[in-house]
Amino acid sequence: MGRSLDRLAASVVDGILDDIAAGRLHPGEPLAPEAALAERFAVSKPVVREAMARLAVQGIVAIRHGRQTVVQPLSGGAIADLFGTLARAYGIAAGEFSALRRALEIEAAGLAAARASAEEVAGLIEAVDLMASEIRTIDPWVEADLLFHRRLAAIGGRRLLAHVLEALEPSTRETMRGAKLKRDLATTQRALRCHIELAEAVRAHDPDRARALMAAHFDIVADLGEGNM
C-alpha cells in the first residue's frame, strides 16, 4: 500500500512539474481543485494530498487551507530550509556556509560586472549610500549590506546562484551582525570602501577586478577573525 501511494503521488508530482515547465501553470496561479486533480490523474484524493505535501516541502506550491493551492515563484526558501536541516542534523558550522558564500559571491561579482546596466549600477550605488548613512548602526547596516549583495547577485542573471545566496541569508545575517558588533568605525569604513570599489568595478564592466575585490574583501574579513562580511 505504501509503495503504491508513493508511486501514485510521484506521478502526480511529475505531472504538476511538467505543467509548470511547459508554461501551463504560472507562479501565483491556483491549481485545479483536489477532486479535479484526482480525476485527471486517476488517483484518490489522499494521493493528491500527499503529492501536494511533497510539492509544498519543495517550495513549488503553497497549500492554503480552505483555499486553492497555488504555484510558488522560484525562491531560496526551500534551499534555506535544507541548509537549516543540514546544519542541525550534521553539525555544519557557520564557517562552511561562509566558504560556500565566498565562492558564490566572487562569481556573482564577475557575472554582474560583465552585464550590468546603468540602472542596475544605480541600484548598487543606492545600497552603498544606504550603508554609508547607517554606518554607525548595527541591524540597519547589516540589512543595507545584504541589499547590496542581493542586488549584485540579481544583476548576474543566474537565478540558481541568486537563490542559493538568498538561502544563505539567515546565517549570513547573524554572522554579519556579530562581525559588526566587533568592528570599530575605521574597520567599518574599510568595508564600506570595498563596496564602493565593487560598484565602480561593476560600472566599469571589469569582471576580473570585481572578482578580485570580492575575494580580497573576504580575505581581509577572515584575517580579522570575523568570518564574513
N, C-alpha and C positions, 0 to 999 in steps of 0.2 A: 504493500500500500504506500509506504514511504517513498520507495523508488518511483512508483507511478506518479505520485504527487510532484516529486522533484522534476521528473521528465516533462510532465504536462506544464508545470509552471515555467520551466525553462523555455518551452515552445512559445508561451505567451510573451515572456520577456523578449525573446528573439523577434517576435512579430512587432512588438511596440518599438524596439530599437530600429528595426527596418523601416517602420513608418517615419520615425524621426530623421533617419539618414536620408530617406528619399524625399523629404520635404512634405510628406503628407500630414505630419504633425509638427507644430512650431512651439517654441518657448512661450509659456503663458496660455497656451491653448488647452482646453479641457479634453480629457479622454472621454470616450463613449461610456455610458453608464455600465455598471458591473454586469447587469443582465445581458446587455448588448454584446459586451466583450466575451462573456461566457458562450453566447450563441455563435459569435463569429469564429471563435477558436475551438468550438465543440468540446468545451470543458465545463466543469461545475463552477459555481460561484466561489467556493473555498479555494479552488485552484487560481482563480483570478485574483483573489485577495492575497494569496501567497506571492503571486507574480508582482503585484503592486508593492508589497512589502519589500521585495528584493530590489525593485527599481528605486524605491524611496531610500533605502540604505545606500544605494549607489549615487544618490543625488540626482537621479534622472527625472523623478516625478515628486510632487508634493501631495501627500494624502491629506485631505481636508474633510474631517468628519461632518457628515450632513451635507456636504457639497461635493461636486465632481473633482476627481483627481486631475491635476494639471501638470503639464510638462514644464520642467525647470530649465532656466537658461544655464549654459555651461558656467561653472564656477569652481572655486577651490575648496568649497565646503566639504565635499566628500573626501578629498585628499587630506584636508586638515583633520578630519575625524580619524582617518587611517594613521596619520602621523601621531596623533594623540594616543591611539591604541597601541601602536608600536612602542612609543616612549614608555607607556605604563607597563606593558606586558614584558618587554625585553630590556628595560632599563636603559634605553638610548638617551645619552646625555645631551644637554643643550649644545655642547661643542660639536657634536656630529651634525646637528641641524645647521649650525653656523657654517661648518665646512661645506655642506651642500649649498647653502645660500651663497657663499663666496663664489663658488664655481658658476652658479646660475647668474648672479649679479654681474660678474665680469663679462659673460657672454651677452647678457641683456644690454649692457652699456655699449658694446660693439655694434650690436644689431640696431640699437637706437641711433647711433651716430651715422650709420650707413643710410638711414632712410627718413630721418626726422624732417617734418615740415616746419615752416616758420611758426605756425600756430601751436604745434606740439612743443617747440622750443620755448615759446612764450609760457606754456603751462609749466614747464620745468622751472623757469625763472620765477614764476608766480609762487611756486612751492619754496624756492630758495628765499624769496623775500619774506614769506611767512615764517620760515625758520629764523631768519635774522630778527624778525620782530618778536620772536618768542625765545630768544637766546638765553634769557635768564630764568626761564621756566623749566619744568620737567615734562609733564604729560603733554602740554601743547607743543613743545619742541619735538617730542617723540612722534606725535601724530603728523606734524609737518614733514618730518624726516621720512616717515613711511609714505606719505603722499608723494614725495619726490621719487622714491624708488618704485612706487606703484605706477606712476606716470611714465617713468623711464622704461619699465618692462612693457607697458602697453604700446609704446612707440615702436618697439621692435617687431611687432606684428606676429609674434609666435604665441598663440593662445595657450598652449600647454605650459610653456615656460612661465608665462604671466600668472597662470592659475596655480602652479606649484609654488611660486613666490608668495602668492596670496595665501596659500595654505600654511606657509611658514610664518605668517604674520603674528599669530598668537605668541609663539616662542620668541620671535624677533622683538616684539613689543616689550616683553618682560626683560629681555637681555639689554635692549636699548635703554630702558628705564634704569636698570641697575648701573649701566655704564654712565648715564648722565648724572646719577647721584654721586659718582666718584670723581667726575671731571671738575676741574677748575675752569674759570671763564676762558683762559688762554687756550686750553685744550679744546673747548667747545668751539672757539673761534677758528681753530685749525680745521676742525671737522666741517664747519660752515664753508671755509675757503675751498676745501676739496669739492664740496657740492657745486660751488660756483664754477670751479675749473671743469668739472664734469659737464655742466650745462654748456660751457663755452666749447668744449670738445665736440659735443653733440651738434651745436650750432655750426661748427666748422666742418662737419661731416668727416671727422677723423676717428675712425673706429679703433685704430691701434692706440692712439692716445687715450681714448675713453676707457679701453680695457686696462691700460697701464695705470691710469689714475684710480680706477676702481680696485685693482689689485694692490696698489700702494696704500690705499686707504685702509683696506682690511689688514694689511701687514702692520701699519702703524698702530691701529687699534689693538691688534693682537699683542704687539710689543708692550703696550700699556697695561696688558692684563685684563682688558675689558671684554675680549672675545667676540665683539660685534660692533656695529656702528650705532 
